[in-house]
Amino acid sequence: MRPLNVAIASSILLASAAQAETIVELVDGTVFPAKLGFTYFMLGNSIPDNVAFTMNRGILSQHTVGAGYAGQGTNSWYKSISVPHASPFVLRARVRVTASEQWSFPFGCYVAFGSSGFALMTNLISPYAGPWATYSYYATAWHDYRFEAAACGQWVLFIDNELYTQGSGAVSSGDLLFAFGDGTGGANANADYDYVELTVNLGIGADFNGDDVVNAADLAILLGQWGLPGVTDLDCSGTTDAGDLAVLLGAWG
């Protein structure tokens, strides 16, 4: 299911002139990505974007048409986003992989912000932020994926709301690309997307909701993540605990 209470659009939301920005980018199968400001990228083929990506009943489908790894048949959509300082971000997607191929790239589709995110094959998942790593996972069925990165670079990956793996090294500042599609150059890298969503909170530190002040709302968010990794892990210890609470209280108001 798609996230509730989120407009199906690509936008930059400003709560007020005095508040920090929250960047929200959302793509689904009801609007072609080009109409949301995304750029289509291809390498090693000449097919149009409406062949590489098609829409049907609210699902955006990726069809890689290329000559395989040597021919670099890559198809993807991307948008550049300027992030002025290290900021926590969350990538969410509901995806299933219908075909994949392993050459030197062990995946068939990917969802990323800058160089951080997750990549999928039919039987593998590869979080890529820092050292490359692959894990066995059944990605042919529909799953909800959530990649959370703290401002300090610690990241966690949830699958169907259960913690799957975690690490460090996520990129969180600079002129970063929000991209999704096939990054393999493989001839068989097909996937279906229900939605792909990026949220970047440009608030600093314990200001989790980006309203430019650390208060009870941020405390509630931290307590809701108690014992878990993610964006509330302010001291990068790997979990949300008393150390992070101390950081938040030190920044109160």
Secondary structure as UniProt FT lines:
FT   TURN            4..5
FT   STRAND          10..14
FT   TURN            17..18
FT   STRAND          21..29
FT   HELIX           33..36
FT   STRAND          39..43
FT   HELIX           49..52
FT   STRAND          53..56
FT   STRAND          58..62
FT   HELIX           69..71
FT   STRAND          74..83
FT   STRAND          89..99
FT   STRAND          109..113
FT   TURN            114..115
FT   STRAND          116..120
FT   STRAND          124..128
FT   STRAND          135..136
FT   STRAND          143..149
FT   TURN            151..152
FT   STRAND          154..159
FT   TURN            160..161
FT   STRAND          162..168
FT   STRAND          174..182
FT   STRAND          190..201
FT   TURN            205..206
FT   TURN            208..209
FT   HELIX           216..224
FT   TURN            225..227
FT   TURN            231..232
FT   TURN            234..235
FT   HELIX           242..250
//
